[in-house]
Amino acid sequence: VHGHGSKDVMRPHPSAPGTMVRSREPVIVVDFALSVLPPGGGGEIRLAAVRQVLVDLRDLGMKIAKVSFDSFQGASMIQELTEAGIPAGRRSVDRTSEAYLGRRDAIEERRLTMHGYPPLLGQLKGLIHFRAAGKVDHPSNSAKDVADALAGACANLADAGRLAWSDSDGVEVVASDPGGTGLPGRLHGGTLRLA
């Protein structure tokens, strides 16, 4: 995901009902999405293989601005990627709906461009916003790993600074730990099965 310029949008003023304010927001481009699956359709994802994919992408010339993980168990990956020269940190999209609402705003304001990656589109269509709890989740028979990655990448891009959009060409790669297992469940494609 990268910023590609910016766009002026009109939004409701947060403390003055009925008043609109102009805001400069990033135009977001999703370069690719990638679902990471464990070898053989079960078992554990090899973290070393995920790390190597990221290093290989960087070595092939992809500018990686940040890799983020949504749980404490990602600490070793964050450390190893940082040591390899790839900025990494934490970003949770499960505690509040803020990241998802930012992504939704980008779609509604026509500031998000992405290809029709079926796993991502299917997950986006199945999301449920629990307003009272302030969270976004998925039905019990589905997943939201790739959708979480997109929401996290958009939020990280927004955090990078409103003035940098026109010059940003870094790629945001987001990994997660959906079950609290310490295993990343998504990256920003296609489906990558790590043997």
Disulfide bonds with the S-S distance in Angstrom:
none
